[in-house]
């Protein structure tokens, strides 16, 4: 992965994991209820899900590229569509509350893992990321040497920050991070990414 490609991927991942959703709310709720250090088990659950999804996505992209470059191209367009859909959905839901659910302290890890795994944003986002940023002419596992640590580091920093907000600011943090205009700004980032990446993929049709 080139430096430019890595920077674009890292920027996308920052937007992806900092957009408020069930994972963020769950981290804030954990921080408010159990304190920062204890709530890191919830962050560990999210990182477990992220590692599994990154590897599964990489395996899927490998098979797709091997089967058909044309299919890979259409997957890139589909990924752009997913990004736009996530943005539109986030914009429409900006004024609605997000619920993280409740649970006991000893279940922090498993609850966080379940919230992350069954979160539609997570599934769609990982597929979109790999269809857009993985280069078909470079071995996938070579690219994973840059993608995996980058994604996991950004993910850890993001959700540790949400957890710290919950622990340090209490219920005031929940209102601040779920502010309608902040959520709409993040949604607009998704829409912008989707449109830009879709446009960049379009010239490939003419070459094909």
C-alpha positions in Angstrom: 0.0 0.0 0.0 1.4 3.4 -1.0 1.7 6.3 1.5 -1.1 8.1 -0.3 -3.3 5.0 -0.2 -2.5 4.5 3.5 -3.4 8.1 4.3 -6.7 7.9 2.5 -7.5 4.6 4.2 -6.5 6.0 7.6 -8.7 9.1 7.0 -11.7 6.9 6.1 -11.2 4.7 9.2 -11.1 7.7 11.5 -14.5 8.8 10.1 -15.8 5.3 10.2 -15.0 4.6 13.9 -15.6 8.0 15.3 -19.1 8.3 13.8 -21.5 8.0 16.8 -23.4 4.7 16.8 -24.2 1.8 19.1 -20.5 1.0 19.8 -19.8 4.6 20.9 -22.9 4.8 23.1 -22.1 1.5 24.6 -18.6 2.7 25.5 -19.9 5.9 27.0 -22.5 4.0 29.0 -19.8 1.6 30.3 -17.6 4.5 31.3 -20.4 6.2 33.2 -21.4 3.0 35.0 -18.1 1.2 35.6 -15.3 3.7 35.3 -12.6 3.9 32.6 -10.2 1.1 33.5 -12.9 -1.5 34.0 -14.7 -0.4 30.9 -11.7 -1.2 28.7 -13.1 -4.8 28.6 -15.7 -3.3 26.3 -13.1 -1.8 24.1 -11.4 -5.2 24.0 -14.7 -6.7 22.7 -14.9 -4.2 19.9 -11.3 -4.9 18.9 -12.0 -8.6 18.8 -14.8 -8.0 16.4 -12.7 -5.6 14.4 -9.9 -8.1 14.0 -12.3 -10.9 13.0 -14.1 -8.7 10.4 -10.8 -7.4 9.0 -9.5 -10.9 8.4 -12.8 -12.2 7.0 -13.1 -9.2 4.7 -9.6 -9.7 3.5 -10.3 -13.4 2.7 -13.5 -12.3 0.8 -11.6 -9.7 -1.3 -8.9 -12.3 -2.1 -11.5 -14.7 -3.5 -13.3 -11.9 -5.4 -10.2 -10.7 -7.1 -9.1 -14.2 -8.0 -12.5 -14.9 -9.5 -13.1 -11.8 -11.6 -11.5 -8.3 -11.8 -14.9 -7.2 -13.3 -16.7 -8.4 -10.2 -14.1 -6.5 -8.1 -14.8 -3.3 -10.0 -18.6 -3.6 -9.4 -17.8 -4.4 -5.7 -16.0 -1.1 -5.5 -19.1 0.7 -6.9 -21.3 -1.2 -4.5 -19.0 -0.1 -1.7 -19.3 3.5 -2.7 -23.1 3.0 -2.6 -22.9 1.6 0.9 -20.9 4.6 2.0 -23.6 6.9 0.6 -26.3 4.8 2.2 -24.6 5.0 5.6 -24.3 8.7 5.3 -28.0 9.2 4.3 -29.1 6.9 7.1 -26.9 8.7 9.6 -28.3 12.0 8.5 -31.9 10.9 8.8 -31.3 9.3 12.2 -29.3 12.3 13.6 -32.2 13.5 15.7 -33.1 10.1 17.1 -31.6 8.6 20.3 -29.2 5.6 20.1 -29.7 2.9 22.7 -26.8 0.7 23.8 -28.7 -1.6 26.1 -27.8 -2.6 29.7 -26.0 -5.4 31.3 -23.8 -6.4 34.3 -20.2 -5.5 34.8 -18.8 -9.0 34.2 -20.6 -9.0 30.8 -18.8 -5.9 29.4 -16.7 -7.8 27.0 -19.4 -10.1 25.6 -22.0 -7.3 25.3 -19.5 -5.1 23.5 -18.6 -8.0 21.1 -22.3 -8.6 20.4 -23.1 -4.9 19.9 -20.2 -4.6 17.4 -20.9 -7.9 15.6 -24.6 -7.2 15.0 -24.2 -3.6 14.2 -25.3 -3.0 10.5 -22.9 -0.1 10.3 -20.0 -2.4 11.1 -20.8 -5.1 8.6 -21.4 -2.6 5.8 -18.5 -0.4 6.7 -15.9 -3.2 6.6 -17.1 -4.4 3.2 -17.1 -0.9 1.8 -13.6 -0.2 3.2 -12.1 -3.3 1.6 -13.8 -2.9 -1.7 -12.6 0.6 -2.0 -9.0 0.6 -0.6 -7.5 -2.8 -1.3 -5.4 -2.8 -4.5 -6.1 -5.9 -6.7 -2.6 -6.0 -8.1 -0.9 -6.4 -4.7 -1.2 -9.5 -2.5 -3.9 -8.9 0.1 -1.8 -10.1 3.1 1.0 -7.7 2.1 -1.5 -4.9 2.3 -2.9 -6.3 5.6 0.5 -5.5 7.2 -0.5 -1.9 6.9 -4.3 -2.1 7.2 -4.6 -4.3 10.3 -2.4 -2.3 12.7 -3.7 1.0 11.4 -7.4 0.0 11.7 -6.9 -1.5 15.2 -4.9 1.4 16.5 -7.5 4.0 15.3 -10.3 1.8 16.6 -8.7 1.5 20.0 -8.0 5.2 20.3 -11.5 6.1 19.2 -13.4 3.9 21.6 -11.0 4.5 24.5 -11.8 8.2 24.0 -15.6 7.5 24.1 -15.1 5.5 27.2 -13.1 8.3 28.8 -15.8 10.7 27.9 -18.3 8.6 29.7 -16.1 8.1 32.8 -15.0 11.8 33.0 -18.0 13.7 32.0 -20.9 11.4 32.9 -24.3 12.0 31.3 -23.2 15.3 29.9 -21.0 13.4 27.5 -23.9 11.5 26.1 -25.7 14.6 25.0 -22.6 16.2 23.5 -21.5 13.3 21.4 -24.9 12.6 20.1 -25.5 16.2 19.1 -27.6 16.3 16.0 -25.3 18.6 14.0 -22.2 16.7 14.9 -23.8 13.4 13.8 -25.0 15.1 10.5 -21.4 16.4 9.9 -20.1 12.8 10.2 -22.9 11.5 8.0 -21.9 14.1 5.4 -18.4 12.7 5.5 -19.7 9.3 4.5 -21.7 10.7 1.7 -18.7 12.7 0.4 -16.5 9.6 0.6 -19.0 7.5 -1.3 -19.5 10.1 -4.1 -15.8 10.8 -4.4 -14.8 7.1 -4.5 -17.6 6.3 -6.9 -16.4 9.0 -9.3 -12.8 7.8 -9.1 -13.9 4.3 -10.0 -15.9 5.4 -13.0 -13.1 5.8 -15.5 -12.3 2.1 -15.1 -15.4 1.3 -17.1 -14.0 3.1 -20.2 -10.7 1.2 -19.9 -12.6 -2.1 -19.6 
